[in-house]
Amino acid sequence: MEPDDTWTALRKQCEALEPGAELITPVSERPFGIERTAEDRIVVRFGDSGERRSLWREQFVVFLERLDEGSIAIEQLQPGVEPYASVVTLADTYATDDETIRYDVDAAGGETPFLVPATDARDPPQRVHDDAMLLAALLEGIDADDPAALDTDSLTDLYVLASDVQHGSDRLRRSAREPLLERIGPDQRLHGRYGTVRRTTRERRRPKDAETVFAALDERGIPREWVTGIDRDKLDVVLAVTDLEENEVYDVDEDVYVQKTGVDEDEKYSRLQGIADRIDDLEDTEGEALREELDDIEDRLEAALSAG
């Protein structure tokens, strides 16, 4: 394929990427997104630093000429060349494996290991945000005060989305813990817009090794039998290698619960796009009404917080 044709194909592939999709560099694995294309460049932004960089057409030509001479070893790619290599693999005449990038007339355009779909490219805070939006949209359309009256699909979606929001927000909360501890002194409180936190200390005890514990007991004349008991791990080993029955040594209680076994991220992302499209399609009057409603909610929250 001629350089002009390849360049046109690369631009089309970049422009056809779904919103939110990212590419990763082959060696350093830095994520970057396509911001726009032009006649002489493709502009990308790196997700780990926010750096914007132009990938120039003439540099693509140089890289493609090298590929015409033979395959290029991925491990030999220089950092400045890596994003060019990732973009080139979007074209339908170049392919890659774990070791090389090469010219291949049978390659399938867009099928590259360096392309991360939008559903997978979101970072944890984005996932929490998106799941919370989906949960809010679901709650607007159902009566969650009476779960037993919900149809099975809605009840399942409520459970799955609530679980996703819970786990995602809990991970986000834990990520904020250490930075907060660095800013809170003893007996100090920090006040945010929505609440207050303080430093709390709790002790977690674990027994010392058996020799140390027994020595301390012997020194004070305390019988060792007072602290010795059944070791569950050892008991499980005995159950595994003998004919001892579980019900002979364990009281077994059955706890029935609902377990989330799968999440359809593609469906969630599609639904998110639908919500975003509806917001974009709001007419000016509806958009203004929505903004006024949000401002009113914010004012009432401010008043409530001030009164408290």
C-alpha positions as CSV (number, residue, x, y, z in Angstrom):
1,M,0.0,0.0,0.0
2,E,1.3,3.5,-0.9
3,P,2.2,5.8,2.0
4,D,-0.7,8.2,1.2
5,D,-3.2,5.3,1.3
6,T,-1.8,4.0,4.5
7,W,-1.9,7.4,6.1
8,T,-5.5,7.8,5.1
9,A,-6.4,4.4,6.4
10,L,-4.7,5.1,9.7
11,R,-6.6,8.4,10.1
12,K,-9.9,6.6,9.4
13,Q,-9.1,3.9,11.9
14,C,-8.3,6.5,14.6
15,E,-11.4,8.5,13.9
16,A,-13.5,5.3,14.0
17,L,-12.4,4.3,17.5
18,E,-15.3,4.4,20.0
19,P,-15.2,7.3,22.5
20,G,-13.2,6.4,25.5
21,A,-11.1,3.7,23.8
22,E,-7.4,3.8,24.4
23,L,-4.2,2.5,22.9
24,I,-1.2,1.3,25.0
25,T,2.4,1.6,24.0
26,P,4.0,-1.9,23.3
27,V,6.9,-1.8,25.7
28,S,6.2,0.8,28.4
29,E,2.5,0.1,28.4
30,R,1.5,3.7,28.7
31,P,-2.2,4.3,27.8
32,F,-3.0,7.1,25.4
33,G,-6.1,8.3,23.6
34,I,-6.6,9.8,20.1
35,E,-7.7,13.4,20.5
36,R,-8.0,14.3,16.8
37,T,-6.4,13.8,13.4
38,A,-5.2,16.3,10.8
39,E,-3.6,16.3,7.4
40,D,-0.1,16.1,8.8
41,R,-0.5,14.6,12.3
42,I,-2.5,12.5,14.8
43,V,-2.8,14.2,18.2
44,V,-2.8,11.9,21.2
45,R,-3.0,12.4,25.0
46,F,-1.3,10.1,27.5
47,G,-3.6,9.0,30.3
48,D,-0.8,8.6,32.9
49,S,0.5,12.2,32.6
50,G,-2.0,14.2,30.6
51,E,0.8,14.9,28.1
52,R,-0.4,15.8,24.6
53,R,1.8,14.8,21.7
54,S,1.6,15.1,17.9
55,L,2.4,12.0,15.9
56,W,3.7,13.4,12.6
57,R,2.8,12.0,9.2
58,E,6.4,12.0,8.0
59,Q,7.5,10.0,11.0
60,F,4.8,7.4,10.2
61,V,6.3,7.2,6.7
62,V,9.8,6.5,8.1
63,F,8.4,3.8,10.4
64,L,6.4,2.2,7.5
65,E,9.4,2.2,5.3
66,R,11.3,0.2,8.0
67,L,8.4,-2.2,8.1
68,D,8.6,-2.6,4.3
69,E,12.2,-3.9,4.8
70,G,11.1,-6.5,7.4
71,S,9.5,-7.0,10.8
72,I,10.5,-4.8,13.7
73,A,11.2,-6.3,17.2
74,I,8.9,-4.8,19.8
75,E,11.5,-4.9,22.5
76,Q,13.8,-2.7,20.4
77,L,11.2,0.1,20.0
78,Q,12.4,3.4,21.5
79,P,9.9,5.3,23.8
80,G,9.3,8.0,21.2
81,V,8.5,5.4,18.5
82,E,6.1,3.3,20.6
83,P,2.9,5.3,20.0
84,Y,3.6,5.2,16.3
85,A,3.9,1.5,16.5
86,S,0.6,1.1,18.4
87,V,-1.3,3.3,15.9
88,V,0.2,1.5,12.9
89,T,-1.2,-1.8,14.1
90,L,-4.7,-0.4,13.7
91,A,-4.2,-0.6,9.9
92,D,-5.5,-3.7,8.0
93,T,-2.1,-4.4,6.4
94,Y,0.0,-4.6,9.6
95,A,0.0,-7.2,12.3
96,T,1.7,-7.9,15.6
97,D,2.4,-10.8,18.0
98,D,4.3,-10.9,21.3
99,E,7.6,-10.2,19.6
100,T,7.3,-8.3,16.3
101,I,5.3,-5.9,14.2
102,R,5.2,-6.7,10.5
103,Y,3.6,-6.1,7.2
104,D,0.7,-8.6,6.6
105,V,-1.8,-8.3,3.8
106,D,-4.1,-10.7,5.7
107,A,-4.2,-8.6,8.9
108,A,-7.6,-7.4,10.1
109,G,-7.9,-3.7,10.8
110,G,-8.4,-2.7,14.4
111,E,-7.5,-6.2,15.7
112,T,-4.5,-5.2,17.8
113,P,-3.5,-6.2,21.3
114,F,-2.6,-2.5,21.9
115,L,-6.2,-1.4,21.7
116,V,-8.2,-1.2,24.9
117,P,-12.0,-0.9,24.5
118,A,-13.7,1.9,26.2
119,T,-15.4,-0.4,28.7
120,D,-11.9,-1.6,29.9
121,A,-10.1,1.7,29.6
122,R,-12.0,3.5,32.5
123,D,-10.1,4.0,35.7
124,P,-11.6,3.0,39.1
125,P,-13.0,6.5,39.8
126,Q,-14.7,6.6,36.4
127,R,-16.2,3.1,37.0
128,V,-17.6,4.2,40.4
129,H,-19.1,7.4,38.7
130,D,-20.6,5.3,35.8
131,D,-22.0,2.7,38.1
132,A,-23.5,5.3,40.4
133,M,-25.1,7.0,37.3
134,L,-26.6,3.7,36.2
135,L,-27.9,3.0,39.7
136,A,-29.4,6.5,40.0
137,A,-31.1,6.0,36.6
138,L,-32.5,2.6,37.6
139,L,-33.8,4.0,40.9
140,E,-35.7,6.7,39.1
141,G,-37.7,4.1,37.2
142,I,-38.5,1.6,40.0
143,D,-39.9,1.6,43.5
144,A,-36.9,0.4,45.5
145,D,-38.8,0.8,48.7
146,D,-40.7,-2.4,47.9
147,P,-38.1,-4.8,46.3
148,A,-40.5,-7.8,46.5
149,A,-42.8,-6.1,44.1
150,L,-40.1,-5.6,41.4
151,D,-39.9,-7.7,38.3
152,T,-37.0,-10.2,38.3
153,D,-34.9,-8.2,35.8
154,S,-35.2,-5.0,37.7
155,L,-34.5,-6.7,41.0
156,T,-31.4,-8.4,39.6
157,D,-30.1,-5.1,38.1
158,L,-30.7,-3.4,41.5
159,Y,-28.6,-6.0,43.3
160,V,-25.8,-6.1,40.7
161,L,-25.5,-2.3,40.4
162,A,-25.7,-1.7,44.2
163,S,-23.0,-4.3,44.6
164,D,-20.8,-2.7,42.0
165,V,-21.2,0.7,43.5
166,Q,-20.5,-0.6,47.0
167,H,-17.3,-2.4,46.1
168,G,-16.0,0.3,43.8
169,S,-16.7,3.1,46.3
170,D,-15.1,1.0,49.1
171,R,-11.9,0.7,47.0
172,L,-12.0,4.4,46.4
173,R,-12.5,5.1,50.1
174,R,-9.5,2.9,51.0
175,S,-7.3,4.8,48.4
176,A,-8.1,8.0,50.2
177,R,-7.2,6.7,53.7
178,E,-3.5,7.1,53.7
179,P,-3.4,10.6,52.2
180,L,-6.0,11.6,54.9
181,L,-3.9,10.1,57.7
182,E,-1.0,12.2,56.6
183,R,-3.1,15.3,57.1
184,I,-4.9,14.5,60.4
185,G,-3.0,15.0,63.6
186,P,-3.9,13.4,67.0
187,D,-7.3,14.5,68.2
188,Q,-7.8,16.5,65.1
189,R,-10.9,16.6,62.8
190,L,-11.1,17.5,59.1
191,H,-14.2,19.0,57.8
192,G,-15.3,18.6,54.2
193,R,-18.4,19.8,52.4
194,Y,-20.3,16.6,53.1
195,G,-18.9,15.4,56.4
196,T,-16.2,15.2,59.0
197,V,-13.4,12.7,59.7
198,R,-11.0,12.1,62.5
199,R,-8.0,10.0,63.3
200,T,-8.9,6.8,65.2
201,T,-6.5,4.2,66.6
202,R,-7.4,0.6,67.3
203,E,-5.3,-2.4,68.3
204,R,-5.2,-5.7,66.6
205,R,-3.8,-8.6,68.6
206,R,-2.2,-11.8,67.3
207,P,-0.6,-14.5,69.5
208,K,3.2,-14.7,69.6
209,D,4.7,-18.0,68.6
210,A,3.9,-21.0,70.8
211,E,7.4,-21.2,72.4
212,T,7.2,-17.6,73.6
213,V,3.7,-18.0,74.9
214,F,4.4,-21.2,76.8
215,A,7.6,-19.7,78.3
216,A,5.6,-16.8,79.7
217,L,2.9,-19.2,81.1
218,D,5.5,-21.5,82.7
219,E,7.3,-18.5,84.3
220,R,4.1,-17.6,86.1
221,G,2.9,-21.2,86.9
222,I,-0.1,-21.0,84.5
223,P,-1.1,-24.4,83.1
224,R,-0.6,-24.6,79.4
225,E,-3.9,-26.5,79.0
226,W,-5.7,-23.2,79.8
227,V,-4.7,-21.8,76.4
228,T,-4.4,-24.9,74.2
229,G,-7.3,-25.9,72.0
230,I,-8.4,-27.1,68.6
231,D,-6.4,-25.9,65.6
232,R,-8.9,-25.6,62.8
233,D,-6.3,-25.8,60.0
234,K,-4.9,-29.0,61.5
235,L,-8.4,-30.4,61.9
236,D,-9.1,-29.7,58.2
237,V,-6.0,-31.6,57.3
238,V,-7.1,-34.6,59.4
239,L,-10.5,-34.5,57.6
240,A,-8.8,-34.6,54.3
241,V,-6.5,-37.5,54.9
242,T,-8.6,-39.8,57.2
243,D,-12.2,-41.2,57.2
244,L,-13.3,-38.8,59.9
245,E,-16.6,-37.3,58.9
246,E,-17.1,-33.5,59.0
247,N,-20.3,-33.7,61.0
248,E,-18.4,-35.6,63.7
249,V,-16.2,-32.6,64.5
250,Y,-18.0,-29.6,63.1
251,D,-21.5,-28.1,63.7
252,V,-22.4,-27.0,60.2
253,D,-24.9,-24.2,59.6
254,E,-26.1,-23.4,56.1
255,D,-26.3,-19.7,55.0
256,V,-28.2,-19.1,51.8
257,Y,-27.3,-15.8,50.0
258,V,-27.3,-14.2,46.6
259,Q,-23.9,-14.2,44.8
260,K,-23.2,-11.9,41.9
261,T,-21.6,-14.2,39.3
262,G,-21.2,-11.9,36.3
263,V,-21.4,-8.3,35.1
264,D,-22.2,-7.3,31.5
265,E,-19.8,-4.3,31.2
266,D,-20.7,-3.8,27.5
267,E,-24.4,-3.5,28.3
268,K,-23.6,-1.1,31.1
269,Y,-21.4,1.0,28.9
270,S,-24.1,1.0,26.1
271,R,-26.7,2.2,28.7
272,L,-24.3,4.9,29.9
273,Q,-23.9,6.2,26.3
274,G,-27.7,6.3,26.0
275,I,-27.9,8.4,29.1
276,A,-25.2,10.7,27.9
277,D,-26.9,11.1,24.5
278,R,-30.2,12.0,26.1
279,I,-28.5,14.7,28.1
280,D,-26.8,16.0,25.0
281,D,-30.1,16.0,23.2
282,L,-31.9,18.2,25.8
283,E,-33.3,21.3,24.3
284,D,-32.0,24.6,25.6
285,T,-35.1,25.2,27.7
286,E,-35.0,21.7,29.2
287,G,-31.3,22.0,29.8
288,E,-31.8,25.3,31.6
289,A,-34.6,23.8,33.7
290,L,-32.3,21.0,34.7
291,R,-29.6,23.4,35.7
292,E,-32.0,25.4,37.7
293,E,-33.2,22.2,39.5
294,L,-29.7,21.2,40.3
295,D,-28.9,24.7,41.6
296,D,-32.0,24.6,43.8
297,I,-30.9,21.2,45.2
298,E,-27.5,22.6,45.9
299,D,-28.9,25.6,47.6
300,R,-31.1,23.5,49.8
301,L,-28.2,21.2,50.7
302,E,-26.1,24.3,51.6
303,A,-28.9,25.6,53.8
304,A,-29.3,22.3,55.5
305,L,-25.6,22.0,56.2
306,S,-25.4,25.5,57.5
307,A,-28.3,24.9,59.8
308,G,-26.7,21.7,61.1
